[in-house]
Amino acid sequence: MQLKKKRQGPRNIRHQLAAATCGLLAGSSHASSLIASGDNWKIDSALLIYAEKDRVSLAEGVLSISKEIDDDEFINARIVTDVLTGSSPNGAVPSSTAQTFTNPSGNSTYTEAANSTPLNHTFKDLRNALNVEWDTPLSRSLRGTLGGNISREYDYLSTGISASLAQDINQRHTTLTVGLSVNKDTWDPVGGVPVGFAVMPTYPAKKALDGANADKTVKEILLGVTQIINRQTLMQINYSRGQGSGYLTDPYKILSVLENDGSGNLRSTNPYIYENRPDQRTYQSLYWKGVHQFPNENVLNLSYRYFWDDWGIQSHTVDLRYRFDFDGGHYLQPHLRYYQQGSADFYRQTLTDSEETTLSYASADYRLGEFVTQTIGLKYGFAFKNGAEINFRAEMITQKGKDRRADAVGLLQNQQLFPDNEAYLLQGGLSLDSDMLIKYIMRFFK
Amino acid sequence: MIKTLLFSTFISLVLSACSLEPVQPWDRDLLAQQKMQLVADPLEIYLDEHTYFSKEASSGGQGVGGGGCGCN
């Protein structure tokens, strides 16, 4: 959206041109939308409500403020708070009888009804996050961006830094981008870090611990090319490579262990064990995006990502947004997303008795399984004459997975092992600048 | 590897199908519009990435940085 600019004249023309070229930076940069100048701050805000059917609900507020601090030099701060509550699959499979699990704290139990996906009902979380970016020209054709981020949950801390360079070449028709980031995260799970494959003890016994907290490091590099194709079209291709090392396991996920007789019954003693994942992961992706404006001013935004890693996961993601512009500043934007994922090599929905002594790794986390996510949504936006914008969107997300046949033995053939999911998303957004905000506040108190 | 080659071929075809036309600075009015940016609504994309990061094993591709979370 276009915000009212305080200054008029050549500098604004330069901003428009800069936006056209600087907007070619890789997606992490927000430079393209930063047009606040002078004493004015640009303010973007959004509130998201996300609710899964019978599972997790989340409310997330985001506030982003941006300012031009010098000629073509910008700072941006994004503040995020989210509140999560509800249930999440714990990794165990449904059973024809009720199942009782020990809470992560080890201080109580919860029971899942027969023939239901076992869910951990104790999830409550408050997350606060801050991301700061400084985007500056380093020469007439080179821009640099430095960023830092910190995110805090009651059981997780994430801190990171990132840097990227964007070089315009070919008379600013092409932008070459290189980006680097390093993240240092720490798990501080409720009840401590369980030993991989350790038994989930029956309350009041305590689980075997591998310490109170655990660290992981994630490093990423991105190489990108953005190309102006013609007056209405631009495209971007990125190659990313990331490496995670350290504690990559989910400390709250468990696996069901069955008897060896093919009955599908849980083994009689210690039927649940904690999952165990490799402590290294290298992942890569190729990402393509095209943006095209049609003669009727509608805009197509289409992207495709191919992702693969050394855990055996491969995925394809297609994302399509098509914006219809109407008279008077109104627009509608349908959104379709299709995501298809293959499972990790060590993904198992169940284990059989003693198998944990021969396997190196296993996880029943559905997010490592084979599934398809489909999203359909619609966004409505309205741009005021002064440049402010409000928007709303509603989306439905469905996730359907495949049961791993080798794990669905005996009685389990009558159960749905993959926990299909359905979620709804509602979002409202408001963008304006600080001048407008002050005027609105003054008007309100008059 | 085969899929990588297929993807590369697809990208090459897409690029070759689009004849590159020089666009002078004074003709970049459309490209300068906010709706024509690669990330037209950064908050919407941020919220989407956070949502799917929590529900899928793949993430990233558009940029670097942004931070992690222990999301469920």
Interface residues (C-beta under 8 A of the other chain):
Chain A: M1 Q2 Q16 L17 A19 A20 T21 G23 L24 A26 G27 S28 S29 H30 S32 S33 D44 S45 A46 L48 Y50 V56 E60 V62 S64 R78 L84 S88 F123 R127 A129 N131 G147 N149 I150 S151 E153 D155 Y156 S158 T159 G160 I161 S162 S164 Q171 R172 H173 G179 L180 S181 N183 D185 W187 V218 E220 I221 L222 T226 Q227 I228 I229 N230 R231 Q232 T233 L234 M235 Q236 I237 N238 S240 G242 Y252 Y283 S285 L286 Y287 W288 K289 G290 V291 Q293 V299 N301 S303 R305 Y306 F307 W308 D309 W311 I313 Q314 S315 T317 R323 D325 Y331 Y339 Q341 A344 R367 L368 T373 K379 N391 R393 I397 Q399 N421 L425 Q427 G429
Chain B: K3 T4 F7 S8 I11 V14 L15 C18 S19 L20 E21 P22 V23 P25 D27 R28 D29 L30 L31 A32 Q33 Q34 K35 M36 Q37 L38 V39 A40 D41 P42 L43 E44 I45 Y46 L47 H50 T51 Y52 K55 E56 A57 S58 G60 G61 Q62 G63 V64 G65 G66 G67 G68 C69 G70 C71 N72
